[in-house]
Amino acid sequence: MAKPKGKVKIEWSPDFAYAIGLITTDGNLSPDGRHVNFTSKDLELIKNFHRGLRIENHISKKARGCESDKKYFVTQFGDVLFYRFLESIGLMPNKSLRLCSVSVPDEYFFDFLRGHFDGDGTFYSYWDPRWKSSYMFYTVFISASQNHIKWLQKEIHRHLGIRGHISISSHMATTKMSIAYQLKYAKAESLLLLPHIYPTTDVLCLKRKHLKIIKALSILVKL
């Protein structure tokens, strides 16, 4: 029997680790043991995914749930060897609620974290009306798996000594109540975290999200 050929070159690098972060959040492993799917509203994120894995692949559009509007971009490819690799580092089909740790080399952890943040994280800022010239912002990582968000908190603390805090949010997804765990870092801890997520200006990332952070930090400098 012929051995399966890999489409993805399995070799850790900043871009590869970033793509693993994207798969961890917005990716999906098919139960067939072969196919990997990545879906996003952002075409740029799909292209980043391809760049991180150094592949060229078809991009299509689809609707989600009961929606009829095809506003999501999706790419899918088959690669048995890469699929097995993803399983070996902690990913699996239907991972949303079961996900726990992901085995990433320490030197690429923050590249992985940047992909995780681009896939399912958020950053927001605001002026706190209670205090004069008080500008606040938060860096947030989100997961449906409590075990995974606790692992993420533990790993960030191990690398940087910051803890953040975990909160729970809920919303209606189609006809079901969906619960998400949010790992939040306020301003002081974000200032320690963000330079590691964005060590240079040209790292592979979702540009609009990075620009939002740059603008927030520029306001802080002016205070």
N, C-alpha and C positions, 0 to 999 in steps of 0.2 A: 504494500500500500504506500502511495506517495505521501511524504510528509507535507503538512500544510505550510504554505508560504505566508510570511507576515507582510502586511501592507505597511504597518507602522514599525519604524526602527525603535526598538526598546532600549533607550539610552538616556539616563538622567541628564538634564540640562535645565537652565532656568525656564526656557520656553516649554519644554516637555512637562516640567513640574506644574507650570501654570495650566496647561491643558488638563492634567490630572485633577487639579482643583476645579476646573469647569465641569468635568465629568462627575466629580463627587457631588456637585450641587445640581446641575441641570442635565446631566447625562443619564442614560438608561441602558442597562445591559439586558438584551433580549433573553428570554428563557431558552432560546434555541442553542445557547452556548457558543454563539459565533458573532452576532451582530451587536454593534454599539451605535446608539442613537444620541444625538445632541440637538436640543431644541431651544430656541431663544427668540424673543421679540427683536433683538438687535442683530442686524446683519453683520455688523462689525465683530460681534462676539463669535459668530459662526466662522468668520474668516480668521479670527484669532485662534480658534480651535484648530482649524486646518493648519495654520502656520506653526502652532505649538507641536503638532504631531508630524509636521512636514509631509502632509498629504494634499492631494487635490481630489475633490470629490463633489458630486452633484449636490446642489442646494435647492430644495423645493419649499413650498409653503403649505401650511395646514391650519385647520381650525382646532380648537380644544373644547372638550366637553360637549355641551349642547349648542355651542356657538356655530354660526354658519360662515362668519367672516374669517377668511384664511389670513390671519395677521401674524402667524408664527413662522419663523424660518426653521427648517429642519435639515439635517444631514445625517446619513446613515451609511455604514459600511460594514463588511464582514471581514473579520480577522481573528481566527481561532487562537493564535499565539498571543495576540494582544489581549484578547478576552480573558485568557487564562492568567496573564500577568495581572490584569485588573483584579481578578478574584484573589490572587496571591497577596495583594497588598491591602485587601479588606473590603473591596467593592463586590456587589452582587446584584442579581435581578431584584426588582421591587425593594430597593434599598432604603426608601424614604424613612420608614419607621425602624428599620433594623440596623442601620448604619452605626458603626461605633468608631474605632480607630482606623486610620489609613497610614500605611507604612511608607513614609517619605524620608529620604536622607536629610539629616539635619541641615546640611549646607543649602538645600533647596526648599526648606520648609516655608520660607516667606514668599517664594515664587508660587508655591502651591497655595499659600494663603491668599495671595493676590488673585489667583484664579477663582478661589472659593468666594472671595469678596465680590468679584465681578459677576459671578454666576448667581449668588443669592445673598448679597450683602447690601447695605445701604449706608449713606453718610448724610447727616442733616445738621443744620446749624440754625441758631436763632439768637435774638437779643433777649436776655432775661429782664423783664420789666421791673423785677424786684430790686435790681442793683444798677447803679449808674455805670454806663459803659461796660456792662457785663455781657460778653459775647460767648455763647456756649456752642459746642458741637460734640457729636457722638459718632463713633465708628461702630457699626453693628454687623454681626454675623448671624445668619438665620438658618435654622434646620428644623425639620419635623421630628428629628430623633434627639431625645434628651441625652442619651448616651454619647452621641456624636458631639453635641454642643459642649458637654462636660469635658470630653477628650480635647476638644479644641481649646477650651479655657486652660486646661492643664498644660498643654504643649506651649501655648503662648506664655504662660507663667514660667515654665521651665526655661524658655529662651530669654525672656525679658524681665521677669520678676513682677509683672503687672497682672492683676486678677480680673478686672472688669466685674460685671455682675450679670446674672442671668435672669431674664423675665419671661413670662409666658403671655402670648397673645392668641386670640382666636378670631376666626371669621368664617362666614358661610362660603364653602366651595361647592358649587352646584347645589345639591340637596343635603350635603353633609357638613357638619361643623368640623372645621380644620383647626388644629392646634399647632402653633409654631413656637420654638424656643429661640430667644434672642440673647446673644452674648454682646453686651454693650460696653464700650470704653468711652468714658467722658474725656473732656479736653486734655487734662494733664496726662492721662495714660495714652490718649490718641497721639499726643506729640512725641511720645516715645515709640509708639507702634508704627505710625505712618512712614517714617524714614526707612524702616526695614521693608515695608511693603513696596515702597517706591524708592529704591536706592539710587536710581538714575532717572533722568527725564525721558529716556528712550526705551524703557522696559515694555514688554508686551503687556498691554492692558486695554481696558475699555476707556477710550479717550475722554468721553463726556463725564464719566465718573471721576477720573483723575483731575480734570479741569475744575470740577466742582470743589474738590478738596483744595486745589491750589488757590482758588478764589477765596475760600474760607480762611486759609492760612495767611493770605495777603491782608485780609481785614484785620486779623489778629496783630500782625506786625505794625499796622498803622495806629493801633490803640496806645 
